[in-house]
Amino acid sequence: MAAIKPVYAIATNITSSLGLNTQSHWKAVEQGTTAIKQYNDAAYSKSPFYSSKIDASQWQYIQAQAKYIKPLSTFEQLALFSAKAALGECNDELNADDTVVILSTTKGNIEWLDMMPDERIQIAASAEIIADVLGFNKHKPIIVSHACVSGVLATTYAMRLLQAGRYKNAVVIGCDRFTQFVLNGFQSFHAIADEPCRPFDADRKGINLGEAGATIILSSEPGDNPLAKIVAGASSNDANHISGPSRTGEELALAINKTLKEANVPSSQIDMLSAHGTGTPYNDEMEAKAFGLCGLDTRPMHSFKGYTGHTLGAAGVMESAVIIEAIRNQQLIPSLGYQNNGVSVALNITTQLQNTAINYVLKTASGFGGCNATALWAKV
């Protein structure tokens, strides 16, 4: 049997209200800067709300860079801008024969609902346009739209394809827009916080929503300067409730343990844990129990949601790109908004930027329908 090929990240981009590249997001980590603020905009909601939205000047620049002979939605423009920026970071041009595009999104062109023909609203149409513009249309693009675990699933699926030798490169794009549809949906669950979110904190009040495009380019032939390595991943399902997570955390723990077993890495060797950490009472509690079951409750941990809010299909890709920066800088990421433990398991939440040896980082995600996903990243 042929040996499994290692898979590396060779370039990243994050585009959000914090900036137009990964470096600006790491600077926000260093400075403790959040993009979440209060908006009072009747076009989205009758009441004020907290979120992170890409501002008008950023949008003008993004749109100017996303040129195509046919009209592009703002969703497609954002995805393309991030992907092109990441490709610009590559040392060598990728061969289209060996490259696949994987798009992670939960809502796609939902803002075009009732405005455009059905076939134009389909995520498949957007994926094909994005792959075509990027010049990687020799292989059918792959779509991962699986609630809020989409981004983590997309990175692990890309890893599997490259490990199997199906392709040599994967352009993994996570993207979702902030829209009235999305905001109103979470408001109907009474899940929106009336302040910046506080994942795992005793005074947490719920979620903030954001928008972002994020890209990680993975390769089994990384050249001389790979950024990090993705080594394992798994998924599971709570089979509990369409919108309520597991009461025990056992199902997320199953995915975590499968990932650690695949990588042959014990929980004691996890140097940082990037949690889903939405700031909602039930999600944070479920995750905390899962971490306790896996012996990870003492490991340094954070949620990135305090910086940009929850960016849905972009979140897993964006947060993985930030993990890669943490590995490169050998620094723990502070969890904004956290002050006092608010879950039944005492967690080791990072509150200040810290220098430390980071060899392995575990990324987790959970979402509607009881889905869970995990991925393990490693220092090269």
N, C-alpha and C positions, 0 to 999 in steps of 0.2 A: 504493500500500500504506500502511495506517495505521501510524503510528509506534508502536513498542513502548512500553507504559506503564512508567514506573519504579515500583519496588515498595519500600516502606519498612516498617521495623519501628516500630510505634507503642506497643507495651507488651510487657513480659516478666514472667515469674515463674519462680523456681526454688525448689522445695521439696525439701529433703534434710536429712540430719542436721546440716548446717551452718546451717540456718535455714529460714524459711518465706517468704522473699522474695529477690529478686535482690540487694538492698542488703546483706543479711547475707552473701551469698556474695562480694560485692566486698570487704567488710570482712575476710573470711578471706584474700582475696588480699593485701590491704594488710598484714595481720598475720602472714602465713605460717602460717595455722592449718589443720591437717588434721583431718578427721572420721574418719580410718581408725584403728581400734584393734583390739586383740586380744579375741576372744570365745572362751569355753569353754562351748559350749552343745550338749549331746548331741542336742537336737531338730534341729540342722542338720548336725552332724558329730561323729564319735567323737574327733577330734583338734582342738586349738585352731586358730583361723583368724583372719586379719585381714580386716576389711571395714569399711564404713560403713553403719550401719543407723539408720533413723529411730526415736528412742526412744519409750517408752510415752506420755509426756506430750504429745509432738508428735502422736502418733497419735490421742490422745483429742480434741485440738483439731481435727485434720483431719476426724475422723469426725463431730464435732458440727456442722461447717460443711457437710458433704455430705449434705443431707437429701433423701430421695426416698421415694415411697410404697412402692416395692418394695425388697427387700434389695439392697444394693450390695456388691460385693466390695471388699476393701481396695485392689486395683488401681484400680478405678473411682473409689473415694473419693479416692485420691491424685491421679488425673488431673483429676477435677472440682475439687478444691481449688485446684490450680495454675491451671487455666483460669479459674475464677471470680476468683482473685486478680489475674490478668493483665487480665481484663476490667474489674476495678475500677480499674485504672490508666489506662484509656482516657479521654480528654477527653469523647468523645461516645459515646452508645449505638450499637452496630452494628445495622444493618438486617438482619433475618433473610433478607430476599429476596436480599441481595447477599453473604451470608456462608456459607462452607463450613468444616466441621470436618475436619481431617486428623489422624489418630491414628497416631503412631509407637510401635511396641512390638515386642519380640521374643518375649515369653512370655505377655503378657496374663494370663488367669486360670489359668495352669498349676497353681497351688496347689490349684485345685478339681478337678483330675484325679481321676477315680474317686469324686467326691463329689457331682457335679451332673450333670444331663442334658447330653448332648453339645452341644445347641444353645445352652445357657447358657455353656458354656466358650468357644465361638467368639468370636474377636476382633470379628467383625461385630456380635454381640449387644452387646458392651460399647460399641462405637463408636456404635451407635444410641441406647443409653441415655444416653451422655455428651452427644451432640448434642441429645437430647430435653430433658434437664435444663437445658442451657445455653440452650434456646430457639432453637436453630439447626437445626431438623429439617425445614425446607422443602426442603433439598437433602440427598441421601444422603451420609453421611459417607464419607470416603476413608481407607483403611487402608494404611499403608506398614509392612510387616514383612519386612525384608530384612537380617537379621542386624544387625551392629553399625554399618552405614552407614544404618540406617533414618532416624535423625534428620536427617542432612544431606540425604538424598534427599527427605525430607518437606518441608524448607524450600525446596529448589530446585524441587520439583514445585509447591508452592504459588506460588512466584514465576512459573512458567510459566503457571499458570492465571490469575493476576491480570494478567500481561503481555498475555495473549490476550483479556482482557476478559470471561472467563467469570464471574468474580466480582469484587467490589471489595475484599472482605476475606477473610482466611483465619486461622482459629484453629488454629495448629499445636501439637499437644500431644505431648510425648514422655514415656513413662512405663514403668517396669518395677520390679517388686518384688524384694527379696532373698528367695530361697526355697531350701529344701533341694535341690530339683530342679536349680536353676541352679548352686548351689555344688558339688554332687556331679558335675555334668557337667564343670565345669572341673577339678575334682580328678582326674577320670578321664584328663584330658590331662596331668596333672602340671604344670599351668600356674599354680597358686596359689602366691603368694609367702608365706614364713613371716615376713614383716616388711612394713612399709609399702612400697609399690612405688616403684621408682626408674627411671622411663622414661629410656631412652637412656644410663643410667649403666653403667660397667664392671662394677659389682657387682650389677646388677639380677638378680632371682630369679624374676620373674613378675608375675602380675596380682593385684590386689585387686578384689573385687566390691562394689558399692554399690547403693542404690536411690534413686530420685528421680522427681519429676514436674516437668516444665518446659514452659513455654508461651511462644511468641512469636506475637504478633498482627501479621500483615502486612496492608498496605493499599496500594491504588493511589491512594487519596484520603486522605492522611495528616493533613490539617489543618495547623496552624501549627508543631507541635513534634515532627516525626519524630525517632526516636532514631538511626537508621542506615539504610543502603540496601543491599539485596542485589542484586547486579548480574549475576551469572553463576554457572553451575554445570555439572557434568558427572559422568558415571559411567563405569566400565569394569570389566572382569573379567579376572583373571589367567589363567583356564582352566588352572590348575596343579594344585590339590589341594583336596579338600573342606575340610580344616582347616589346611593349610600355605600360607602366602602365597608369592608369587612370589620366586624367588631373585635376580631382577635389579632389581626395582622399575620396570621399563619400563611396566607396565600402569597403575600409579598415576600415573606420569609422564605417560602419555597423557591421563588425566582432568585432571590439573593443567594441561597445556599447552592442552587444549581450552577450559578455563575462562578462562585468561589471554587466549587468542586471541579468544574471544567478547567479553570485556570490553575488548579492545584495550589491555591493561595488561601491560607487560614485567615479568619477574621482579624486575628491579632496583627496581621501584616498590612491591613488597610490603614493607610496614613491619613486619608481624608474621605469624607462621605458627603457627596452632593445630593441632598434630599430633594424630593418634589416640593414639600413644604409650602403649601398654598396659603396657610394662615387660617384655614377653616377649622372649626373644632374637631370634626370627625376625621378629616384626612390626616391632620397632624397627629392625632391620637393613634390612628391605625398604623402610621409609619413608625411612631415611637415604639409601639408594641412589637412590630416586626424587627426593628433594630435590636431590641432587647432579646428576642428569641434567637437572633443570630450572633449574639455576643458582640454587637457593634455599638452598644449604647455608650461605651467609654471612648470610642474613637472620635477624633475631631470632626465636627459636622457643621454644615451650613445649609441655608436655602438662599438661592439667588433672587427669589421673587421680590425681596425688598428693594432691589435696584431698578427693575423694569416692570414689576407686576408679572402676571401670568400671560405669556405670549402664545399659549395653546400649542399649535403644531410646530411653532418655531422653538419652543422652550427647551426641548431635549437636545436639539442641535446647538442652540445658543449656549446652554449651560455646559455642554460638553466642550465647546470651544473655550469657555472660561476655565474649565478644568485643565485643558492643555496648557493655558497660560500659567496656571498655578504650578503645574509640574515643571514648566520651563523656568519659572522664577523661584521654585522651591519655597512657596509661601502659602499659608492657610488663608482661606477667604472668610472675612467676617460676615456674619448673618445680620443684616440691617434690621433694626426694630426689636431685636430680642433683648430682654432684660431679666425676666424671671421665668423659671420652668413652669409650663402650663399643661404638661401631659403627665400621664401616670408613670412613665419611665423616666428616670433622671438621665438626661442626655448631656453630652459634652459639646455644647454649642459654642462655636468660635465667635468672639465679639470684637477681636482686634486682629489686624494684619500681623502674622507671625512667621518668622523664618523657621523652617524645619525641613528635615529630609522627607521628601515625598517620592515614593516609588510606585505605590498603587493607590488609585482613587476609584471608588465605587459610585456610580450614578444610578439613581432610582427615579422612577416615575410611576404615577398611578392616575387612573382616570375613570370617567363615567363608564358604566357597564361592568365595573369591577376589574378592569384591566390593570396589569402591573408589568413593568419592564425594567430590566437592569442591564448595566454594561460596566465592564471593568477596563479602566485605562491604566497604562503603565509608562514609567520613564523609559526612554530608549537607552 
